[in-house]
Amino acid sequence: MTQVFEPLGKRVLYFYQVLGEMTILMGKVVYFIREAPRNIPSILTQMAIVGWDTLPVASVMAFFVGMVLALQTGVELQKYGGQNIIGAIVGHSMVRELGPVMTSFLVAGRCGSAMAAELGVMTVYEEIDALKTLDIDPVRYLAMPRFIACIICVPALVLYSDLIGIIGGALISNLHPQIFVSYATYYDSLTAALKMKEIGIGLTKSMCFGGIIALVCCYVGFATSGGARGIGQSTTRSVVLSFMLILVADYVLTRLLM
């Protein structure tokens, strides 16, 4: 029995260690936000990577998610004569859940992994130690700009994805012969059901998800060791951990904001 519980105890201790270190990192990042005006070029560079460079992939993802959502729900609703509310269903689904979660997954997979790999390379090849030698705090110089870029750009990407997904749903609703809902009916259903509260909930979620992505990927990057193999493992670990924490945070925020 001792051999069984000993590895479990080590994992529990490791979990609390990681949780504590990430909390300390978050505190440092929040503290150094006051230095943001001195790091505008770095913040703008990270915003371009997280936001602008992600737009093409986000467009394709959101457009087809909206189309699939409208197709599946529209065909089923048509059986009961309820296809006129498809605009409300697509709007609610995109704004409250699919938009924030899917876009955050996309940012974590595309940008978060790059953050972890970049910081991992700097850690392994002792560039982080060189910054400390020059009296430059790595959290202020590297983590804080990425954190600000994520909490700004992820909500903006979510708004854009919501719009593209709703447009994709409208096209399928109107062009599919089995559903055939006019654009006016789709728009009326959407505007009647979608209020500013729902948009605010989606933006709140996306801001939290952006912060999670930045903190997790920076922490994993700073904790990288073991050469090239360690960098690859850190990249994978950052994406998996970001996905898991996004899903957990999604449930907690949904429960709190209902």
Secondary structure, DSSP 4 states (H G I P E B T S, - for coil): -HHHHHHHHHHHHHHHHHHHHHHHHHHHHHHHGGGGGGGHHHHHHHHHHHTGGGHHHHHHHHHHHHHHHHHHHHHHHHTTT-GGGHHHHHHHIIIIIIHHHHHHHHHIIIIIHHHHHHHHHHHHTTHHHHHHHTT--HIIIIIHHHHHHHHHHHHHHHHHHHHHHHHHHHHHHHH-TTT---HHHHHHHHHHH--HHHHHHHHHHHHHHHHHHHHHHHHHHHT--SHHHHHHHHHHHHHHHHHHHHHHHHHHHHHHH-
